Amino acid sequence: MAISEQWHTFTAAPHRVMFLGGALQSIAVMLWLFMEMATRYGVVGHPVDWPVAPAAVHGYLMIYGLFPFFIFGFLMTTYPRWMNGKEIPARRYVPAFVLLMLGTAGFYAGLLTGRNMLFVAVLATLAGWGVALYALLRVLLDAQHPDKRHPQIIFIALSMGWCSLAAYLVWLWGDNAAWLHFAIQGGLWLFLLPVFASVGHRMIPFFTSTALPQHLAPRPYWAWWTILAASMMHGLLRLADAAAWLWLCDAPLAVAALYLTYVWGLRRSLRIPILGVLHIGFAWLGIAMLLFAVQSFALFLSRGTMFIWGLAPLHALTLGCFATLLIGMGTRVTMGHSGLPVQVDTPVKLMFAGIQLAALLRVLADMLPLQTRHWLYLAAAASWLACFVPWVSRYLPFYWRPRADGKAG
């Protein structure tokens, strides 16, 4: 196949280019973290002197370096379908992909060369994000659909993500820790959680009712609005350094998320693994927020002296909820839009289970009173790699191959 023809196939649909970037990042971000932890804890070599603090690198790579590729690839595919709008043309999503990839490569280069390159890399990522936002905005404005609630909320969350990423850029420029704090907390609570919760609320009942016709999954909007409002309140309280009051929003968020898990039928969904993994991922949201609520309430009762469980609730949210939904949605979209049957075999089921193991190990690492917990940190990172390396090896080629059913896209 000629290079031009190969490029035409690769750029034939937004999920192809974006998911390729996300797939590569799913390996790269964890390889960096694994190396950082192994050297920091003296397992091998000596700690590396990075241009910025490792926590700032880890937060950036996970929030802005990994998830956006999959989010934009998914939304650029589904936005037109949700609103009966026009497909997004390649002239809009290809430049966004190129800029995001340049930003990603530049960030790793900056870790080796210094903050100036990091600044340029984040600037390129901001530009790519902006191009992607415009592509989604055109669909949102042009489509004549009576119900645009989910697309509108998701677009607002993506815009908040852009603003939070801009805060990271400001931090790199002036080194004011307040901007870094905004970048991380805004990225989590004003961007990622609203996006994942909204996509879950929109798609999980649809997939469930389609796969299990005898089970009509409801879509209660009060629960969705509660999750969105509580997530925003959590972010604002974190920015105000009011951690002892987070339980006021985290408890209602946990109740709303766990209620959705119940009414959507988690147990029934497990009969179909490609559906069950989405339900499991959403169930982690309720579990994570319950942990956050207990952690905050303990801080409240002790008047700020007892901080339990460390980063366990955060990793229940990011690894348990976000990563599980990512691999579940990513697998479904990749198979369905490659002309393959939307079914999974034993190796893919093991990958799904492995992500749960990685999340559980990382959560337990901060909850158990262990002196050697760094081994659990490393085991969680190794479990992630053991899942995503085979996933990438299996599905990456489909992004530059023609569809198996001969259809366009």
C-alpha positions as CSV (number, residue, x, y, z in Angstrom):
1,M,0.0,0.0,0.0
2,A,1.4,3.4,-1.0
3,I,2.2,5.9,1.7
4,S,-0.4,8.3,0.6
5,E,-3.0,5.6,0.6
6,Q,-1.9,4.4,4.0
7,W,-2.2,8.0,5.4
8,H,-5.6,8.3,3.8
9,T,-6.7,5.1,5.6
10,F,-5.1,6.2,8.9
11,T,-6.9,9.6,8.8
12,A,-10.2,8.3,7.6
13,A,-11.9,8.7,11.0
14,P,-11.1,10.7,14.1
15,H,-10.9,7.7,16.4
16,R,-8.1,6.2,14.4
17,V,-5.6,9.1,14.8
18,M,-6.6,10.0,18.4
19,F,-6.7,6.5,19.7
20,L,-3.3,5.8,18.2
21,G,-1.9,8.7,20.3
22,G,-3.7,7.5,23.4
23,A,-2.6,3.9,22.9
24,L,1.1,5.0,22.7
25,Q,0.6,7.2,25.7
26,S,-1.0,4.5,27.8
27,I,2.4,2.7,27.6
28,A,4.7,5.8,27.7
29,V,3.1,7.5,30.8
30,M,3.4,4.3,32.9
31,L,6.9,3.5,31.7
32,W,8.0,6.9,32.9
33,L,6.2,6.4,36.2
34,F,7.6,2.9,36.7
35,M,11.1,4.2,36.1
36,E,10.6,7.2,38.4
37,M,9.4,5.0,41.2
38,A,12.0,2.3,40.7
39,T,14.8,4.9,40.9
40,R,13.2,7.0,43.7
41,Y,12.9,3.9,46.0
42,G,16.3,2.6,45.2
43,V,15.2,-0.5,43.4
44,V,17.5,0.3,40.5
45,G,19.9,3.1,39.8
46,H,19.6,6.6,41.3
47,P,16.8,9.2,41.3
48,V,16.6,11.3,38.2
49,D,16.8,15.1,38.6
50,W,13.8,16.2,36.5
51,P,13.3,19.9,35.5
52,V,10.1,19.9,37.6
53,A,8.8,17.9,40.5
54,P,7.9,14.2,39.7
55,A,4.4,14.8,41.1
56,A,3.8,17.6,38.7
57,V,5.0,15.4,35.8
58,H,2.8,12.5,36.8
59,G,-0.2,14.7,37.2
60,Y,0.3,16.3,33.8
61,L,0.9,13.1,31.9
62,M,-2.2,11.3,33.3
63,I,-4.6,14.3,33.1
64,Y,-3.4,16.0,30.0
65,G,-1.2,13.6,28.2
66,L,-3.2,10.4,28.2
67,F,-7.0,10.8,28.6
68,P,-7.6,13.7,26.1
69,F,-6.5,11.5,23.2
70,F,-9.2,8.9,23.9
71,I,-11.8,11.5,25.0
72,F,-11.4,13.5,21.8
73,G,-11.3,10.4,19.6
74,F,-14.5,9.1,21.2
75,L,-16.3,12.4,21.1
76,M,-15.4,13.3,17.6
77,T,-16.9,10.0,16.6
78,T,-20.1,10.2,18.8
79,Y,-20.9,13.9,18.8
80,P,-22.4,13.9,15.3
81,R,-24.3,10.7,16.1
82,W,-25.7,12.0,19.3
83,M,-27.1,15.1,17.6
84,N,-27.7,13.9,14.0
85,G,-25.1,16.3,12.9
86,K,-22.5,16.3,10.1
87,E,-19.4,14.2,10.5
88,I,-16.3,16.1,11.5
89,P,-14.0,16.5,8.5
90,A,-10.3,15.4,8.6
91,R,-9.2,19.0,8.0
92,R,-10.3,19.7,11.6
93,Y,-9.3,16.6,13.6
94,V,-6.0,15.8,11.8
95,P,-4.4,19.2,12.8
96,A,-5.6,18.7,16.4
97,F,-4.0,15.3,16.5
98,V,-0.7,16.5,15.0
99,L,-0.5,19.4,17.6
100,L,-1.4,17.1,20.5
101,M,1.3,14.6,19.4
102,L,3.9,17.3,19.0
103,G,3.0,18.5,22.5
104,T,3.3,15.0,23.8
105,A,6.7,14.3,22.2
106,G,7.9,17.7,23.2
107,F,7.0,17.2,26.9
108,Y,9.1,14.0,27.1
109,A,11.9,15.9,25.3
110,G,11.5,18.7,27.9
111,L,12.0,16.2,30.7
112,L,15.4,15.7,29.3
113,T,16.3,19.2,28.2
114,G,14.6,21.7,30.6
115,R,11.6,23.9,31.3
116,N,11.8,25.9,28.1
117,M,10.9,22.8,26.0
118,L,8.2,21.9,28.5
119,F,6.7,25.3,28.0
120,V,6.7,24.9,24.2
121,A,5.2,21.4,24.5
122,V,2.3,22.5,26.7
123,L,1.7,25.4,24.3
124,A,1.4,23.0,21.4
125,T,-1.0,20.8,23.4
126,L,-3.1,23.9,24.2
127,A,-3.2,24.7,20.5
128,G,-4.2,21.2,19.6
129,W,-6.9,21.1,22.3
130,G,-8.3,24.4,21.0
131,V,-8.5,23.0,17.5
132,A,-10.3,19.9,18.8
133,L,-12.7,22.1,20.8
134,Y,-13.6,24.1,17.7
135,A,-14.3,21.0,15.8
136,L,-16.8,19.8,18.5
137,L,-18.2,23.3,18.8
138,R,-19.1,23.4,15.1
139,V,-21.1,20.2,15.5
140,L,-22.8,21.5,18.6
141,L,-23.8,24.7,17.0
142,D,-24.8,23.4,13.6
143,A,-26.8,20.3,14.6
144,Q,-30.5,20.8,15.0
145,H,-31.3,18.4,17.8
146,P,-33.9,19.0,20.6
147,D,-31.7,17.5,23.3
148,K,-28.1,18.7,23.6
149,R,-27.7,18.4,27.3
150,H,-24.9,15.8,27.4
151,P,-22.9,17.4,24.5
152,Q,-23.2,20.9,26.1
153,I,-22.0,19.8,29.5
154,I,-19.2,17.8,28.0
155,F,-18.1,20.8,25.9
156,I,-18.1,23.0,29.0
157,A,-16.0,20.4,30.9
158,L,-13.5,20.2,28.0
159,S,-13.3,24.0,28.0
160,M,-12.5,23.9,31.7
161,G,-9.9,21.3,30.9
162,W,-8.3,23.8,28.5
163,C,-8.3,26.5,31.1
164,S,-6.7,24.1,33.7
165,L,-4.1,23.2,31.1
166,A,-3.4,26.9,30.6
167,A,-2.9,27.2,34.4
168,Y,-0.1,24.5,34.1
169,L,1.5,26.7,31.4
170,V,1.4,29.7,33.7
171,W,2.9,27.7,36.4
172,L,5.8,26.7,34.2
173,W,6.3,30.3,33.3
174,G,6.3,31.8,36.8
175,D,6.7,28.8,39.2
176,N,3.7,29.9,41.4
177,A,2.4,26.8,43.1
178,A,-1.1,28.1,43.1
179,W,-1.3,27.7,39.3
180,L,-0.1,24.1,39.5
181,H,-2.7,23.4,42.2
182,F,-5.4,24.8,39.9
183,A,-4.1,22.8,37.0
184,I,-4.3,19.5,38.8
185,Q,-7.6,20.1,40.8
186,G,-9.3,21.7,37.8
187,G,-8.2,18.9,35.5
188,L,-9.6,16.3,37.8
189,W,-12.9,17.8,39.1
190,L,-13.9,20.3,36.5
191,F,-12.7,18.3,33.4
192,L,-12.2,14.6,33.8
193,L,-14.9,13.6,36.2
194,P,-17.7,15.6,34.5
195,V,-16.6,14.1,31.1
196,F,-16.5,10.5,32.3
197,A,-19.7,10.8,34.3
198,S,-21.5,12.5,31.4
199,V,-20.4,9.9,28.8
200,G,-21.3,7.1,31.3
201,H,-24.7,8.6,31.9
202,R,-25.3,9.0,28.2
203,M,-23.9,5.7,26.9
204,I,-24.1,3.0,29.6
205,P,-28.0,2.9,29.7
206,F,-28.0,2.8,25.9
207,F,-25.5,-0.1,25.7
208,T,-27.2,-1.9,28.5
209,S,-30.7,-1.7,26.9
210,T,-29.3,-2.7,23.5
211,A,-27.3,-5.7,24.9
212,L,-30.0,-6.8,27.4
213,P,-33.3,-6.0,25.7
214,Q,-35.2,-7.4,28.7
215,H,-33.6,-4.9,31.0
216,L,-34.5,-1.3,30.2
217,A,-31.9,0.8,32.0
218,P,-33.2,4.2,33.2
219,R,-31.3,7.4,32.9
220,P,-32.3,9.5,36.0
221,Y,-31.2,13.1,35.4
222,W,-31.2,14.1,39.1
223,A,-28.3,11.7,39.7
224,W,-26.3,13.2,36.8
225,W,-26.9,16.8,37.9
226,T,-25.9,15.8,41.5
227,I,-22.7,14.3,40.3
228,L,-21.8,17.4,38.2
229,A,-22.6,19.9,41.0
230,A,-20.8,17.9,43.6
231,S,-17.7,17.5,41.4
232,M,-17.6,21.2,40.8
233,M,-18.0,21.9,44.6
234,H,-15.3,19.4,45.4
235,G,-12.9,21.2,43.0
236,L,-13.7,24.6,44.4
237,L,-13.2,23.4,48.0
238,R,-9.9,21.8,47.1
239,L,-8.8,25.1,45.5
240,A,-9.9,26.8,48.8
241,D,-7.8,24.3,50.8
242,A,-11.0,23.2,52.7
243,A,-10.3,19.5,52.6
244,A,-12.2,19.0,55.9
245,W,-15.4,20.0,54.3
246,L,-15.2,17.9,51.1
247,W,-17.6,15.3,52.7
248,L,-20.5,17.7,52.2
249,C,-20.2,17.2,48.4
250,D,-18.5,13.8,48.2
251,A,-21.2,11.9,50.1
252,P,-24.0,13.1,47.8
253,L,-21.8,12.3,44.8
254,A,-21.2,8.8,46.1
255,V,-24.9,8.2,46.7
256,A,-25.8,9.4,43.3
257,A,-23.1,7.3,41.6
258,L,-23.9,4.1,43.6
259,Y,-27.6,4.6,42.8
260,L,-26.9,4.7,39.1
261,T,-24.7,1.5,39.5
262,Y,-27.7,-0.2,41.1
263,V,-30.5,0.9,38.8
264,W,-28.4,0.2,35.7
265,G,-28.0,-3.5,36.8
266,L,-24.3,-4.1,37.5
267,R,-24.8,-7.8,38.2
268,R,-26.8,-8.4,35.0
269,S,-24.2,-6.7,32.9
270,L,-21.5,-9.1,33.9
271,R,-22.9,-11.7,31.6
272,I,-21.5,-9.6,28.7
273,P,-17.9,-8.7,29.4
274,I,-17.7,-5.7,27.0
275,L,-20.7,-4.3,28.8
276,G,-19.8,-5.4,32.3
277,V,-16.4,-3.6,32.2
278,L,-18.3,-0.3,31.7
279,H,-20.5,-0.9,34.7
280,I,-17.5,-1.9,36.8
281,G,-15.7,1.3,35.8
282,F,-18.7,3.4,36.8
283,A,-19.1,1.5,40.1
284,W,-15.6,2.6,41.0
285,L,-16.9,6.2,40.9
286,G,-19.2,5.5,43.8
287,I,-16.6,3.6,45.7
288,A,-14.0,6.3,45.2
289,M,-16.3,9.1,46.3
290,L,-17.3,7.1,49.4
291,L,-13.6,6.8,50.3
292,F,-13.2,10.5,49.7
293,A,-16.1,11.3,51.9
294,V,-14.9,9.1,54.8
295,Q,-11.4,10.6,54.5
296,S,-12.7,14.1,54.6
297,F,-15.1,13.4,57.5
298,A,-12.2,11.9,59.5
299,L,-10.3,15.1,58.9
300,F,-13.4,17.2,59.9
301,L,-13.9,15.2,63.2
302,S,-10.2,15.4,64.1
303,R,-10.1,19.2,63.3
304,G,-7.5,18.7,60.6
305,T,-5.1,16.3,62.5
306,M,-6.1,12.9,61.0
307,F,-5.5,12.4,57.3
308,I,-6.3,8.7,56.5
309,W,-5.7,6.7,53.4
310,G,-3.4,9.2,51.6
311,L,-4.0,9.0,47.8
312,A,-6.1,5.9,47.9
313,P,-9.4,7.6,47.0
314,L,-7.8,9.5,44.2
315,H,-6.4,6.3,42.6
316,A,-9.7,4.5,43.1
317,L,-11.1,7.3,40.9
318,T,-8.4,7.6,38.3
319,L,-7.3,4.0,38.0
320,G,-10.5,2.3,39.0
321,C,-13.1,4.5,37.3
322,F,-11.3,6.5,34.6
323,A,-8.9,3.8,33.3
324,T,-11.5,1.1,33.4
325,L,-14.0,3.2,31.4
326,L,-11.2,4.2,29.1
327,I,-10.2,0.6,28.2
328,G,-13.9,-0.5,28.0
329,M,-15.0,2.4,25.7
330,G,-11.7,2.2,23.7
331,T,-12.1,-1.5,23.1
332,R,-15.7,-1.1,22.0
333,V,-15.1,1.8,19.7
334,T,-12.0,0.2,18.2
335,M,-13.8,-3.1,17.4
336,G,-17.1,-1.6,16.2
337,H,-15.4,1.0,14.0
338,S,-12.9,-1.4,12.5
339,G,-15.7,-3.6,11.2
340,L,-15.1,-6.3,13.9
341,P,-17.7,-8.1,16.0
342,V,-18.1,-6.3,19.3
343,Q,-17.0,-9.4,21.3
344,V,-14.1,-10.1,23.6
345,D,-12.1,-13.2,24.1
346,T,-10.2,-14.6,27.1
347,P,-7.0,-12.4,26.7
348,V,-9.1,-9.2,26.6
349,K,-11.1,-10.3,29.6
350,L,-7.8,-10.8,31.4
351,M,-6.8,-7.3,30.4
352,F,-10.0,-5.9,31.9
353,A,-9.4,-7.9,35.1
354,G,-5.8,-6.7,35.2
355,I,-6.9,-3.0,35.3
356,Q,-9.0,-3.9,38.4
357,L,-6.0,-5.5,39.9
358,A,-3.8,-2.4,39.2
359,A,-6.4,-0.2,40.8
360,L,-6.9,-2.4,43.8
361,L,-3.1,-2.7,44.4
362,R,-2.6,1.1,44.2
363,V,-5.6,1.7,46.6
364,L,-4.4,-0.8,49.1
365,A,-0.9,0.6,49.0
366,D,-2.1,3.7,50.8
367,M,-4.7,2.0,53.0
368,L,-2.6,-0.8,54.5
369,P,0.0,0.1,57.2
370,L,3.0,-1.2,55.3
371,Q,6.5,0.0,55.5
372,T,7.3,-1.4,52.1
373,R,4.3,-0.1,50.3
374,H,6.5,1.1,47.4
375,W,6.5,-2.6,46.2
376,L,2.7,-2.3,45.8
377,Y,3.2,1.0,43.9
378,L,5.5,-0.9,41.5
379,A,3.2,-3.9,41.3
380,A,0.3,-1.6,40.3
381,A,2.3,0.1,37.6
382,A,3.5,-3.4,36.4
383,S,-0.1,-4.6,36.3
384,W,-1.1,-1.6,34.2
385,L,1.7,-2.3,31.7
386,A,0.8,-6.0,31.6
387,C,-2.7,-5.0,30.5
388,F,-2.0,-2.1,28.1
389,V,1.0,-3.6,26.3
390,P,-1.0,-6.5,25.0
391,W,-4.0,-4.2,24.4
392,V,-1.9,-1.8,22.3
393,S,-0.2,-4.7,20.4
394,R,-3.6,-6.2,19.5
395,Y,-5.5,-3.0,18.5
396,L,-2.9,-0.5,17.3
397,P,-2.7,-2.0,13.8
398,F,-6.4,-1.5,13.2
399,Y,-5.9,2.2,13.3
400,W,-4.0,2.2,10.0
401,R,-5.7,-0.8,8.3
402,P,-8.9,-0.6,6.2
403,R,-12.1,-1.7,8.0
404,A,-12.6,-5.5,8.0
405,D,-16.1,-5.1,6.6
406,G,-14.9,-3.0,3.7
407,K,-16.9,0.1,4.8
408,A,-15.6,3.6,4.8
409,G,-14.3,5.2,8.0
